[in-house]
Amino acid sequence: MSNDVLETTNGQPSPFFHTTSLTEADSLAILHLKRDSLLPLTLRTAADEGYAEGAVTNTRFGSFPHSTLIGIEWGSQVRASKVDTGSRGRKKKETKEQLGPEGGGGGVPVVAVDDPRTRKKRKSDDDLTASELPAKKLKQGASNGQPPVAARVAVEAGSGFIHVLPPTPETWTASLDHRTQVVYTPDYSYILQRLRVRPGSTIIEAGAGSGSFTHAAARAVFNGYSPSLTNKSKRHGKVYSYEYHEPRVATLCQELSSHGLSNIVHLTHRDVCSSGFALSPEHPPPQADAIFLDLPAPWLALKHLARFTADAPLNPHGPVHLCTFSPCIEQVMSTVSYLRRNAWTEISMCEVQNRRIDVRRERVGLKEEGLRGVNASAATVEEAIDRLREVECKLSDYHSNRAAVEVKGEQKKIQSKAERLEKIKLEAETRKLYMEGNLVQRSEPEVRTHTSYLVFATLPRAWGEEDERGAGEMWGVGEVMGGRDKVAVEGGKKG
């Protein structure tokens, strides 16, 4: 793909469409803490948090300086680091000589002070090395015109780790702030497939909310960045998103700009139920191929989706596919009733119920005793009988050893449980554990929650008398049918 296609209006490609091989400063990254916990993060080389290591992100699994997250491959595991949390807000304690009544100078600060809590002398800032100097003092020195001192090198901690992932619509949905109810990955992947959205399509989204579906739709329609709206040589994919809540519009607009999606997503502050889908006078109508409505009353917005208006937002040269996202069945009934009365066809309703399936290898047997993530019970009846015989033999050996000790003073050594477990661990190091056991799958015991009902419909292409006449002239329907009738008659006479 050429550079003019990858570059946006600000000269930077979107991290959702173009991912570098290594993480970079001032770029968006997703920290994978555990399976259901992800954290979006902009990697910084410096921050005003007071850490000597620079910008630091604290999680339940430890502290991670951004210097350890920059310049590594995506998907890498990063260990937690020890950070100087005590330097945050630390102030140098010093005593001064008595000042004059006017508060004038002349006082000489005491370099070393006696701390009554520890009774130890503390060094002055002049005696501290660069690694010992608090980060707050480093920043103060830089603001005073002094050359800044390099951030302290992070030291790896004993435990805790995360994985650094590139941003995708899926990871963004799992990590974004829920300003409203969001459309999750199982729903929007099925919706985009049913709406037949592909690169170069134009889609309308009403009810942007937190921007989950917005990012997924932008990736689905992306086929390059349009240099200008007047360039008609190639139709570029576009998402026209509408949201009535002004604070959410401002937050989402800032996110889209920082993600490099401003040239793909056209965000508008508007209540489409009352004001429709019209854009500014200088902007042409969307001419959308697909429509997604995440609204409390989608049937109120459907009245503005007509072909025979001056500023019609629909594509006049093809069918338009529609999907509504409604939590309640009463909303579905009202929406379907309106669709049936207004020439929409192929109306259907479905519900996506996501159930997670856990697939793993299950190892069962007494040879797994002492290992983690296994079932250490007997796998077969024969194995259980062998263990019982072993226990009986040990018991008889124990009593015989006691008798031998009483008579001859000799004792036979019996293997203890700790020794047996240590032997099993040593043997496990040479075994191919990934090939052992049975491959089993377990699904969640119950569906978590109901998301919403999805209503799909299609508005066929407008067809008039001129279209009918043009089709007849192009394909000659009458001649073809007449020729078929003549052949049928001749065939009947021969029979």
PyMOL commands that set and color helices and strands:
alter all, ss='L'
color gray80, all
select helices_A, chain A and resi 3-6+66-68+85-87+135-143+169-175+185-194+212-221+246-258+272-275+298-302+329-341+366-368+381-407+417-428+433-435+465-475+477-494
alter helices_A, ss='H'
color red, helices_A
select strands_A, chain A and resi 28-34+37-42+56-59+62-65+77-82+155-165+202-206+238-243+265-269+290-293+320-326+345-351+357-362+438-443+453-459
alter strands_A, ss='S'
color yellow, strands_A
deselect
rebuild
show_as cartoon
